């Protein structure tokens, strides 16, 4: 019984930290695409942007950055704690 508990709930090895590394790369790229998309959208629309759309775009950009940052932080914590 202890072996089963250790298998499913025991500590993971250092290679499992790669999940956070790859997730931070993916969400970093997504953040850049969103930032570029918003930039080109603002250039194309100009002063005619609706305030609700602008607010939603800013929230989407903040959300993408936070997901990137959290994954990067978790990778740093994981890799340094298992070093």
Secondary structure, DSSP 4 states (H G I P E B T S, - for coil): -HHHHHHHHS---GGGGHHHHHHHHHHHHHHHHHHHHHHHHHHHHGGG--HHHHHHHHHHHHHHHHHHHHHHHHHHHHHHH--
